[in-house]
Amino acid sequence: MSSGADKEWEDVEESNAEQSRKYLAQQRLNIGIKERSDGSSASYYELPDGATELQDLISYRNMNAQIGECFRECYRYGKASHSDEMRGIKKILFYAKAELVRLQNLEK
């Protein structure tokens, strides 16, 4: 029969393992190693600690301006009072095309 101390130790080990997994996943992202997924879940879908709004996610993933704008517009698509779906999709396409040109220029 396990004691309360054993359970407490198991919780600490589990917490440390989770922190290590998150740290390693972030390090892979930082150096450009792409994570493989089995299709059901992946660490890149998890929210970073302390994230409370889209800007936290944009900063965490170090998104550039074009990708950040696409991300914002996708999230608010059809919801903002100053924008309808047509304007929103045009905005997404505008910024996506700008990112495509930027990446193509890098390849030259």
The first five atom37 places (N, CA, C, CB, O) and aatype in JSON, in Angstrom:
{
  "aatype": [12, 15, 15, 7, 0, 3, 11, 6, 17, 6, 3, 19, 6, 6, 15, 2, 0, 6, 5, 15, 1, 11, 18, 10, 0, 5, 5, 1, 10, 2, 9, 7, 9, 11, 6, 1, 15, 3, 7, 15, 15, 0, 15, 18, 18, 6, 10, 14, 3, 7, 0, 16, 6, 10, 5, 3, 10, 9, 15, 18, 1, 2, 12, 2, 0, 5, 9, 7, 6, 4, 13, 1, 6, 4, 18, 1, 18, 7, 11, 0, 15, 8, 15, 3, 6, 12, 1, 7, 9, 11, 11, 9, 10, 13, 18, 0, 11, 0, 6, 10, 19, 1, 10, 5, 2, 10, 6, 11],
  "atom_mask": [
    [1, 1, 1, 1, 1],
    [1, 1, 1, 1, 1],
    [1, 1, 1, 1, 1],
    [1, 1, 1, 0, 1],
    [1, 1, 1, 1, 1],
    [1, 1, 1, 1, 1],
    [1, 1, 1, 1, 1],
    [1, 1, 1, 1, 1],
    [1, 1, 1, 1, 1],
    [1, 1, 1, 1, 1],
    [1, 1, 1, 1, 1],
    [1, 1, 1, 1, 1],
    [1, 1, 1, 1, 1],
    [1, 1, 1, 1, 1],
    [1, 1, 1, 1, 1],
    [1, 1, 1, 1, 1],
    [1, 1, 1, 1, 1],
    [1, 1, 1, 1, 1],
    [1, 1, 1, 1, 1],
    [1, 1, 1, 1, 1],
    [1, 1, 1, 1, 1],
    [1, 1, 1, 1, 1],
    [1, 1, 1, 1, 1],
    [1, 1, 1, 1, 1],
    [1, 1, 1, 1, 1],
    [1, 1, 1, 1, 1],
    [1, 1, 1, 1, 1],
    [1, 1, 1, 1, 1],
    [1, 1, 1, 1, 1],
    [1, 1, 1, 1, 1],
    [1, 1, 1, 1, 1],
    [1, 1, 1, 0, 1],
    [1, 1, 1, 1, 1],
    [1, 1, 1, 1, 1],
    [1, 1, 1, 1, 1],
    [1, 1, 1, 1, 1],
    [1, 1, 1, 1, 1],
    [1, 1, 1, 1, 1],
    [1, 1, 1, 0, 1],
    [1, 1, 1, 1, 1],
    [1, 1, 1, 1, 1],
    [1, 1, 1, 1, 1],
    [1, 1, 1, 1, 1],
    [1, 1, 1, 1, 1],
    [1, 1, 1, 1, 1],
    [1, 1, 1, 1, 1],
    [1, 1, 1, 1, 1],
    [1, 1, 1, 1, 1],
    [1, 1, 1, 1, 1],
    [1, 1, 1, 0, 1],
    [1, 1, 1, 1, 1],
    [1, 1, 1, 1, 1],
    [1, 1, 1, 1, 1],
    [1, 1, 1, 1, 1],
    [1, 1, 1, 1, 1],
    [1, 1, 1, 1, 1],
    [1, 1, 1, 1, 1],
    [1, 1, 1, 1, 1],
    [1, 1, 1, 1, 1],
    [1, 1, 1, 1, 1],
    [1, 1, 1, 1, 1],
    [1, 1, 1, 1, 1],
    [1, 1, 1, 1, 1],
    [1, 1, 1, 1, 1],
    [1, 1, 1, 1, 1],
    [1, 1, 1, 1, 1],
    [1, 1, 1, 1, 1],
    [1, 1, 1, 0, 1],
    [1, 1, 1, 1, 1],
    [1, 1, 1, 1, 1],
    [1, 1, 1, 1, 1],
    [1, 1, 1, 1, 1],
    [1, 1, 1, 1, 1],
    [1, 1, 1, 1, 1],
    [1, 1, 1, 1, 1],
    [1, 1, 1, 1, 1],
    [1, 1, 1, 1, 1],
    [1, 1, 1, 0, 1],
    [1, 1, 1, 1, 1],
    [1, 1, 1, 1, 1],
    [1, 1, 1, 1, 1],
    [1, 1, 1, 1, 1],
    [1, 1, 1, 1, 1],
    [1, 1, 1, 1, 1],
    [1, 1, 1, 1, 1],
    [1, 1, 1, 1, 1],
    [1, 1, 1, 1, 1],
    [1, 1, 1, 0, 1],
    [1, 1, 1, 1, 1],
    [1, 1, 1, 1, 1],
    [1, 1, 1, 1, 1],
    [1, 1, 1, 1, 1],
    [1, 1, 1, 1, 1],
    [1, 1, 1, 1, 1],
    [1, 1, 1, 1, 1],
    [1, 1, 1, 1, 1],
    [1, 1, 1, 1, 1],
    [1, 1, 1, 1, 1],
    [1, 1, 1, 1, 1],
    [1, 1, 1, 1, 1],
    [1, 1, 1, 1, 1],
    [1, 1, 1, 1, 1],
    [1, 1, 1, 1, 1],
    [1, 1, 1, 1, 1],
    [1, 1, 1, 1, 1],
    [1, 1, 1, 1, 1],
    [1, 1, 1, 1, 1],
    [1, 1, 1, 1, 1]
  ],
  "atom_positions": [
    [[0.84, -1.18, 0.0], [0.0, 0.0, 0.0], [0.89, 1.24, 0.0], [-0.96, 0.0, 1.22], [1.86, 1.33, 0.76]],
    [[0.56, 2.2, -0.86], [1.41, 3.37, -0.97], [0.98, 4.44, 0.03], [1.38, 3.94, -2.39], [-0.2, 4.56, 0.37]],
    [[1.94, 5.18, 0.48], [1.67, 6.24, 1.46], [1.36, 7.55, 0.74], [2.87, 6.41, 2.41], [1.49, 7.65, -0.48]],
    [[0.97, 8.54, 1.51], [0.73, 9.87, 0.96], [1.99, 10.46, 0.36], [0.0, 0.0, 0.0], [1.94, 11.18, -0.63]],
    [[3.14, 10.13, 0.98], [4.42, 10.62, 0.47], [4.73, 10.02, -0.88], [5.55, 10.31, 1.46], [5.27, 10.69, -1.76]],
    [[4.37, 8.72, -1.06], [4.59, 8.08, -2.37], [3.76, 8.76, -3.45], [4.24, 6.57, -2.3], [4.25, 9.0, -4.55]],
    [[2.51, 9.07, -3.14], [1.62, 9.74, -4.1], [2.16, 11.12, -4.42], [0.18, 9.83, -3.55], [2.16, 11.55, -5.58]],
    [[2.6, 11.82, -3.4], [3.17, 13.17, -3.59], [4.39, 13.1, -4.5], [3.54, 13.81, -2.23], [4.55, 13.94, -5.39]],
    [[5.25, 12.11, -4.29], [6.45, 11.93, -5.12], [6.07, 11.62, -6.57], [7.33, 10.81, -4.54], [6.7, 12.12, -7.5]],
    [[5.04, 10.78, -6.75], [4.58, 10.46, -8.11], [4.08, 11.72, -8.82], [3.46, 9.4, -8.08], [4.34, 11.91, -10.01]],
    [[3.37, 12.59, -8.08], [2.89, 13.84, -8.66], [4.05, 14.74, -9.07], [1.98, 14.57, -7.67], [4.01, 15.37, -10.12]],
    [[5.09, 14.8, -8.24], [6.28, 15.61, -8.56], [6.97, 15.06, -9.79], [7.26, 15.65, -7.36], [7.36, 15.82, -10.67]],
    [[7.13, 13.73, -9.86], [7.77, 13.13, -11.03], [6.97, 13.4, -12.3], [7.93, 11.62, -10.83], [7.55, 13.7, -13.34]],
    [[5.64, 13.29, -12.22], [4.78, 13.55, -13.37], [4.88, 15.0, -13.81], [3.32, 13.2, -13.05], [4.95, 15.29, -15.0]],
    [[4.89, 15.93, -12.85], [5.01, 17.35, -13.16], [6.36, 17.65, -13.81], [4.84, 18.19, -11.88], [6.42, 18.4, -14.79]],
    [[7.43, 17.06, -13.29], [8.76, 17.27, -13.88], [8.84, 16.71, -15.29], [9.83, 16.61, -13.0], [9.44, 17.33, -16.17]],
    [[8.22, 15.56, -15.51], [8.22, 14.96, -16.85], [7.48, 15.85, -17.82], [7.58, 13.55, -16.82], [7.93, 16.03, -18.96]],
    [[6.35, 16.42, -17.42], [5.57, 17.31, -18.27], [6.35, 18.59, -18.58], [4.22, 17.66, -17.61], [6.36, 19.05, -19.72]],
    [[7.01, 19.15, -17.58], [7.82, 20.34, -17.8], [8.96, 20.05, -18.75], [8.36, 20.88, -16.47], [9.27, 20.87, -19.62]],
    [[9.6, 18.91, -18.61], [10.7, 18.51, -19.5], [10.2, 18.34, -20.93], [11.35, 17.22, -19.01], [10.86, 18.77, -21.87]],
    [[9.03, 17.72, -21.08], [8.47, 17.52, -22.42], [8.17, 18.86, -23.09], [7.19, 16.67, -22.34], [8.47, 19.04, -24.27]],
    [[7.58, 19.8, -22.34], [7.28, 21.12, -22.89], [8.57, 21.86, -23.25], [6.44, 21.94, -21.88], [8.65, 22.52, -24.29]],
    [[9.57, 21.76, -22.38], [10.84, 22.43, -22.65], [11.48, 21.89, -23.92], [11.79, 22.27, -21.46], [11.95, 22.66, -24.76]],
    [[11.51, 20.57, -24.06], [12.12, 19.97, -25.24], [11.35, 20.33, -26.51], [12.2, 18.46, -25.09], [11.95, 20.57, -27.55]],
    [[10.03, 20.36, -26.43], [9.22, 20.73, -27.59], [9.53, 22.16, -28.01], [7.72, 20.57, -27.27], [9.63, 22.45, -29.2]],
    [[9.67, 23.07, -27.04], [10.0, 24.46, -27.36], [11.4, 24.57, -27.96], [9.88, 25.35, -26.11], [11.62, 25.34, -28.89]],
    [[12.33, 23.81, -27.43], [13.69, 23.84, -27.98], [13.71, 23.36, -29.43], [14.64, 22.99, -27.12], [14.43, 23.91, -30.26]],
    [[12.92, 22.33, -29.73], [12.83, 21.86, -31.12], [12.3, 22.97, -32.02], [11.93, 20.61, -31.21], [12.82, 23.17, -33.12]],
    [[11.27, 23.68, -31.57], [10.73, 24.79, -32.35], [11.78, 25.88, -32.54], [9.48, 25.36, -31.68], [11.91, 26.44, -33.62]],
    [[12.52, 26.18, -31.48], [13.52, 27.24, -31.53], [14.61, 26.96, -32.55], [14.13, 27.45, -30.18], [15.13, 27.9, -33.16]],
    [[14.97, 25.71, -32.73], [16.05, 25.4, -33.67], [15.54, 24.84, -34.99], [17.01, 24.4, -33.05], [16.31, 24.4, -35.84]],
    [[14.22, 24.87, -35.17], [13.64, 24.52, -36.46], [13.4, 23.04, -36.7], [0.0, 0.0, 0.0], [13.18, 22.64, -37.84]],
    [[13.45, 22.21, -35.67], [13.14, 20.8, -35.83], [11.63, 20.65, -35.81], [13.81, 19.92, -34.72], [10.97, 21.07, -34.86]],
    [[11.08, 20.06, -36.85], [9.64, 19.9, -36.93], [9.21, 18.63, -36.21], [9.19, 19.87, -38.39], [9.82, 17.57, -36.36]],
    [[8.17, 18.77, -35.45], [7.64, 17.66, -34.66], [6.71, 16.81, -35.52], [6.9, 18.17, -33.42], [5.94, 17.33, -36.32]],
    [[6.8, 15.51, -35.34], [5.87, 14.6, -36.02], [4.67, 14.37, -35.13], [6.57, 13.24, -36.37], [4.77, 14.36, -33.91]],
    [[3.52, 14.2, -35.77], [2.29, 13.96, -35.04], [1.63, 12.7, -35.57], [1.34, 15.17, -35.15], [1.74, 12.37, -36.75]],
    [[0.94, 12.0, -34.68], [0.19, 10.82, -35.11], [-1.2, 11.21, -35.6], [0.09, 9.81, -33.96], [-2.01, 10.34, -35.92]],
    [[-1.47, 12.48, -35.67], [-2.75, 12.98, -36.15], [-3.76, 13.25, -35.05], [0.0, 0.0, 0.0], [-4.78, 13.9, -35.29]],
    [[-3.49, 12.76, -33.86], [-4.45, 12.96, -32.78], [-4.07, 14.13, -31.88], [-4.57, 11.7, -31.94], [-4.94, 14.84, -31.38]],
    [[-2.77, 14.34, -31.68], [-2.33, 15.42, -30.81], [-0.86, 15.68, -31.06], [-2.59, 15.07, -29.32], [-0.13, 14.82, -31.55]],
    [[-0.43, 16.87, -30.72], [0.98, 17.24, -30.81], [1.21, 18.44, -29.9], [1.38, 17.57, -32.29], [0.29, 19.21, -29.64]],
    [[2.43, 18.58, -29.42], [2.71, 19.67, -28.49], [2.53, 21.04, -29.13], [4.12, 19.53, -27.95], [2.31, 22.03, -28.42]],
    [[2.63, 21.12, -30.46], [2.46, 22.43, -31.09], [1.01, 22.91, -31.05], [2.95, 22.39, -32.51], [0.74, 24.06, -31.42]],
    [[0.09, 22.08, -30.62], [-1.29, 22.52, -30.43], [-1.56, 22.99, -29.0], [-2.24, 21.39, -30.78], [-2.61, 23.58, -28.73]],
    [[-0.65, 22.75, -28.11], [-0.83, 23.15, -26.72], [-0.55, 24.64, -26.55], [0.08, 22.33, -25.79], [0.34, 25.2, -27.19]],
    [[-1.32, 25.26, -25.68], [-1.11, 26.67, -25.41], [0.05, 26.85, -24.45], [-2.38, 27.31, -24.84], [0.2, 26.08, -23.5]],
    [[0.88, 27.86, -24.67], [1.98, 28.1, -23.75], [1.45, 28.58, -22.4], [2.96, 29.13, -24.33], [0.37, 29.17, -22.32]],
    [[2.21, 28.31, -21.36], [1.82, 28.77, -20.03], [1.62, 30.27, -20.04], [2.89, 28.37, -18.98], [2.43, 31.02, -20.59]],
    [[0.54, 30.72, -19.43], [0.28, 32.14, -19.28], [-0.38, 32.8, -20.48], [0.0, 0.0, 0.0], [-0.67, 33.99, -20.43]],
    [[-0.62, 32.07, -21.56], [-1.25, 32.67, -22.74], [-2.71, 32.98, -22.43], [-1.14, 31.73, -23.97], [-3.46, 32.11, -22.01]],
    [[-3.1, 34.22, -22.65], [-4.48, 34.62, -22.39], [-5.14, 35.27, -23.6], [-4.52, 35.58, -21.22], [-6.36, 35.45, -23.62]],
    [[-4.36, 35.62, -24.62], [-4.93, 36.23, -25.82], [-4.09, 35.89, -27.04], [-5.04, 37.76, -25.65], [-3.0, 35.33, -26.91]],
    [[-4.6, 36.22, -28.21], [-3.91, 35.86, -29.45], [-2.5, 36.41, -29.51], [-4.69, 36.37, -30.65], [-1.59, 35.73, -29.99]],
    [[-2.29, 37.63, -29.03], [-0.95, 38.21, -29.1], [0.07, 37.36, -28.36], [-0.95, 39.63, -28.53], [1.23, 37.29, -28.76]],
    [[-0.34, 36.71, -27.27], [0.56, 35.8, -26.55], [1.01, 34.66, -27.45], [-0.13, 35.25, -25.29], [2.17, 34.27, -27.43]],
    [[0.09, 34.12, -28.24], [0.42, 33.02, -29.14], [1.3, 33.5, -30.3], [-0.87, 32.38, -29.7], [2.24, 32.81, -30.69]],
    [[0.98, 34.67, -30.83], [1.77, 35.23, -31.92], [3.21, 35.45, -31.46], [1.16, 36.56, -32.42], [4.15, 35.11, -32.17]],
    [[3.37, 36.02, -30.28], [4.72, 36.25, -29.75], [5.44, 34.95, -29.44], [4.65, 37.11, -28.48], [6.62, 34.79, -29.76]],
    [[4.74, 34.01, -28.83], [5.33, 32.72, -28.46], [5.87, 31.99, -29.68], [4.3, 31.84, -27.74], [6.95, 31.4, -29.62]],
    [[5.14, 32.03, -30.77], [5.55, 31.35, -32.0], [6.42, 32.24, -32.89], [4.33, 30.91, -32.78], [6.83, 31.82, -33.97]],
    [[6.71, 33.47, -32.43], [7.58, 34.39, -33.16], [7.08, 34.6, -34.6], [9.02, 33.86, -33.17], [7.86, 34.59, -35.55]],
    [[5.76, 34.8, -34.73], [5.18, 35.0, -36.06], [5.57, 36.37, -36.6], [3.64, 34.86, -36.02], [5.63, 37.34, -35.85]],
    [[5.84, 36.44, -37.9], [6.1, 37.74, -38.5], [4.77, 38.46, -38.71], [6.88, 37.59, -39.84], [3.71, 37.92, -38.41]],
    [[4.83, 39.69, -39.24], [3.62, 40.52, -39.37], [2.57, 39.87, -40.26], [3.99, 41.88, -39.93], [1.39, 39.87, -39.92]],
    [[2.99, 39.31, -41.41], [2.02, 38.73, -42.33], [1.29, 37.55, -41.7], [2.7, 38.29, -43.62], [0.07, 37.47, -41.76]],
    [[2.04, 36.64, -41.1], [1.43, 35.46, -40.49], [0.58, 35.86, -39.3], [2.52, 34.45, -40.06], [-0.5, 35.3, -39.09]],
    [[1.05, 36.81, -38.51], [0.27, 37.31, -37.38], [-1.07, 37.88, -37.8], [0.0, 0.0, 0.0], [-2.09, 37.63, -37.16]],
    [[-1.07, 38.65, -38.9], [-2.32, 39.22, -39.4], [-3.27, 38.14, -39.91], [-2.04, 40.23, -40.5], [-4.47, 38.22, -39.68]],
    [[-2.73, 37.14, -40.61], [-3.57, 36.02, -41.06], [-4.2, 35.31, -39.87], [-2.74, 35.01, -41.9], [-5.39, 35.01, -39.86]],
    [[-3.38, 35.07, -38.86], [-3.83, 34.37, -37.65], [-4.95, 35.16, -36.96], [-2.65, 34.17, -36.69], [-5.98, 34.59, -36.59]],
    [[-4.73, 36.46, -36.79], [-5.74, 37.31, -36.15], [-7.05, 37.29, -36.95], [-5.22, 38.75, -36.02], [-8.14, 37.13, -36.4]],
    [[-6.91, 37.47, -38.27], [-8.11, 37.53, -39.09], [-8.86, 36.2, -39.11], [-7.76, 37.95, -40.51], [-10.09, 36.19, -39.11]],
    [[-8.14, 35.1, -39.14], [-8.8, 33.79, -39.08], [-9.6, 33.65, -37.79], [-7.77, 32.65, -39.19], [-10.71, 33.12, -37.8]],
    [[-9.04, 34.11, -36.69], [-9.72, 33.97, -35.41], [-10.98, 34.84, -35.33], [-8.78, 34.33, -34.28], [-12.01, 34.4, -34.82]],
    [[-10.89, 36.06, -35.84], [-12.04, 36.96, -35.75], [-12.94, 36.9, -36.97], [-11.56, 38.38, -35.54], [-13.89, 37.68, -37.07]],
    [[-12.67, 36.01, -37.89], [-13.39, 35.9, -39.17], [-14.9, 35.95, -38.96], [-13.01, 34.6, -39.88], [-15.49, 35.08, -38.3]],
    [[-15.52, 36.97, -39.54], [-16.97, 37.12, -39.46], [-17.5, 37.62, -38.13], [0.0, 0.0, 0.0], [-18.72, 37.71, -37.95]],
    [[-16.63, 37.94, -37.19], [-17.08, 38.35, -35.84], [-16.9, 39.83, -35.57], [-16.33, 37.56, -34.8], [-17.66, 40.41, -34.79]],
    [[-15.91, 40.47, -36.19], [-15.63, 41.87, -35.9], [-16.7, 42.77, -36.52], [-14.23, 42.27, -36.42], [-17.13, 42.53, -37.65]],
    [[-17.14, 43.78, -35.79], [-18.19, 44.66, -36.28], [-17.75, 45.47, -37.49], [-18.64, 45.6, -35.17], [-18.58, 45.89, -38.29]],
    [[-16.46, 45.69, -37.62], [-15.95, 46.49, -38.74], [-15.61, 45.64, -39.97], [-14.72, 47.27, -38.3], [-15.06, 46.16, -40.94]],
    [[-15.92, 44.34, -39.94], [-15.49, 43.47, -41.03], [-16.51, 42.37, -41.29], [-14.14, 42.85, -40.72], [-17.07, 41.79, -40.35]],
    [[-16.77, 42.09, -42.57], [-17.61, 40.94, -42.91], [-16.72, 39.83, -43.47], [-18.72, 41.35, -43.94], [-15.5, 40.0, -43.59]],
    [[-17.33, 38.7, -43.82], [-16.54, 37.56, -44.29], [-15.75, 37.88, -45.56], [-17.45, 36.38, -44.54], [-14.61, 37.44, -45.7]],
    [[-16.35, 38.62, -46.5], [-15.66, 38.95, -47.75], [-14.41, 39.78, -47.48], [-16.6, 39.69, -48.7], [-13.34, 39.5, -48.02]],
    [[-14.54, 40.8, -46.64], [-13.38, 41.61, -46.3], [-12.34, 40.77, -45.57], [-13.81, 42.82, -45.43], [-11.14, 40.9, -45.81]],
    [[-12.8, 39.91, -44.69], [-11.89, 39.07, -43.91], [-11.08, 38.13, -44.79], [0.0, 0.0, 0.0], [-9.86, 38.03, -44.62]],
    [[-11.74, 37.45, -45.72], [-11.01, 36.5, -46.56], [-10.06, 37.23, -47.5], [-11.99, 35.63, -47.37], [-8.98, 36.73, -47.8]],
    [[-10.46, 38.41, -47.96], [-9.55, 39.21, -48.79], [-8.31, 39.62, -48.0], [-10.28, 40.47, -49.33], [-7.2, 39.63, -48.54]],
    [[-8.5, 39.95, -46.76], [-7.38, 40.34, -45.91], [-6.44, 39.14, -45.68], [-7.9, 40.88, -44.56], [-5.22, 39.28, -45.76]],
    [[-7.02, 37.98, -45.41], [-6.21, 36.76, -45.24], [-5.4, 36.49, -46.5], [-7.1, 35.54, -44.9], [-4.2, 36.21, -46.42]],
    [[-6.04, 36.57, -47.65], [-5.34, 36.33, -48.92], [-4.25, 37.36, -49.17], [-6.34, 36.33, -50.08], [-3.17, 37.01, -49.65]],
    [[-4.52, 38.62, -48.87], [-3.53, 39.67, -49.06], [-2.26, 39.37, -48.27], [-4.1, 41.04, -48.63], [-1.15, 39.42, -48.81]],
    [[-2.43, 39.06, -46.99], [-1.25, 38.8, -46.14], [-0.59, 37.47, -46.48], [-1.65, 38.82, -44.67], [0.63, 37.34, -46.38]],
    [[-1.38, 36.48, -46.87], [-0.8, 35.2, -47.27], [0.03, 35.36, -48.54], [-1.91, 34.14, -47.48], [1.12, 34.79, -48.64]],
    [[-0.48, 36.13, -49.5], [0.29, 36.38, -50.73], [1.57, 37.15, -50.43], [-0.56, 37.16, -51.75], [2.62, 36.87, -51.02]],
    [[1.5, 38.11, -49.52], [2.7, 38.86, -49.13], [3.74, 37.91, -48.53], [2.35, 39.98, -48.13], [4.94, 38.06, -48.79]],
    [[3.3, 36.97, -47.72], [4.23, 35.99, -47.12], [4.8, 35.07, -48.19], [3.52, 35.16, -46.03], [5.98, 34.73, -48.14]],
    [[3.99, 34.67, -49.16], [4.47, 33.84, -50.25], [5.57, 34.56, -51.03], [3.3, 33.47, -51.19], [6.6, 33.96, -51.33]],
    [[5.37, 35.82, -51.35], [6.39, 36.6, -52.07], [7.66, 36.7, -51.23], [5.86, 38.02, -52.4], [8.76, 36.55, -51.76]],
    [[7.51, 36.94, -49.94], [8.68, 37.05, -49.07], [9.48, 35.75, -49.08], [8.25, 37.39, -47.63], [10.71, 35.78, -49.19]],
    [[8.8, 34.62, -48.97], [9.49, 33.33, -48.97], [10.12, 33.03, -50.33], [8.52, 32.2, -48.59], [11.22, 32.47, -50.4]],
    [[9.44, 33.39, -51.4], [10.01, 33.17, -52.73], [11.27, 34.01, -52.93], [8.98, 33.51, -53.83], [12.23, 33.57, -53.57]],
    [[11.28, 35.22, -52.39], [12.46, 36.08, -52.49], [13.63, 35.54, -51.7], [12.11, 37.49, -52.01], [14.79, 35.75, -52.06]],
    [[13.35, 34.84, -50.62], [14.41, 34.22, -49.83], [15.1, 33.09, -50.59], [13.85, 33.68, -48.51], [16.28, 32.82, -50.39]],
    [[14.35, 32.44, -51.47], [14.88, 31.31, -52.23], [15.79, 31.75, -53.38], [13.74, 30.47, -52.79], [16.56, 30.95, -53.91]],
    [[15.72, 33.0, -53.76], [16.51, 33.51, -54.9], [17.96, 33.66, -54.54], [15.96, 34.85, -55.38], [18.77, 34.07, -55.37]]
  ]
}
